[in-house]
Amino acid sequence: MTTARTVLVTGGNRGIGFSIAEEFVAAGHRVAVTARSGSGPEGALTVRADVTDTASVDAAFAEVERELGPVEVLVSNAGITADTLIMRMSDDDFDRVVDTNLGGSFRVVKRASKGMLKARFGRIVLISSVVGLYGSPGQVNYASSKAGLVGMARSITRELGARGITANVVAPGFIETDMTDALPAEQRAEYLKSIPAGRYATASEVAKVVAWLSSDDAGYISGAVIPVDGGLGMGH
């Protein structure tokens, strides 16, 4: 049995983030999620936070620390998309996605690292995407933000690795969530053809990998990029 920890999952009100929070609750951890709206699974504390705003992040962490104790496991999952071809992509489309997905991860990691350094223990898991290294037309902003998480995790590993803190990236492929449900049927069929496993992943399959990476057993894994993509992005 892994030690019960205080876990914070950003963007834990739906999709992959919700499943990750559920997985940690089921394993007996003290779990909080950030959300701009909605709430996390039963048994989790939901705090309001906008990851593009440092003061908002700080207030959310203060609330979690008050209620559950210092954050020992951080899963940075909050993310947005604004897909369009590069010729049509506005500066705002690019900046908003990068500021949320990459900047948001920076803000929450920076805030969490204070307590982790004091405790000489920490697990940081950044949720990227197969698109980050594989690329995808119409997603220059999203792919850039998700690729940036790899450099972030590896730099954190070199900075904080000697203090019992790990930083890893989980790169999901196509997952059955409301985001993929919104895709046109022919696009879904096209994607399916490119996945060696021949199916989409469930959010729960991603959640189990995140939970294991956050466990006591995974203390010697850091700076890794773990794909959960059915073989879609092999070697990228």
Secondary structure, DSSP 8 states (H G I E B T S, - for coil): -----EEEEETTTSHHHHHHHHHHHHTT-EEEEEESSS---TTSEEEE--TT-HHHHHHHHHHHHHHH-S--EEEE---------TTT--HHHHHHHHIIIIIHHHHHHHHHHHHHHHHT-EEEEEE--THHHH--TT-HHHHHHHHHHHHHHHHHHHHHGGGTEEEEEEEE-SB-SHHHHTS-HHHHHHHHHT-TTSS-B-HHHHHHHHHHHTSGGGTT--S-EEEESTTTTTT-
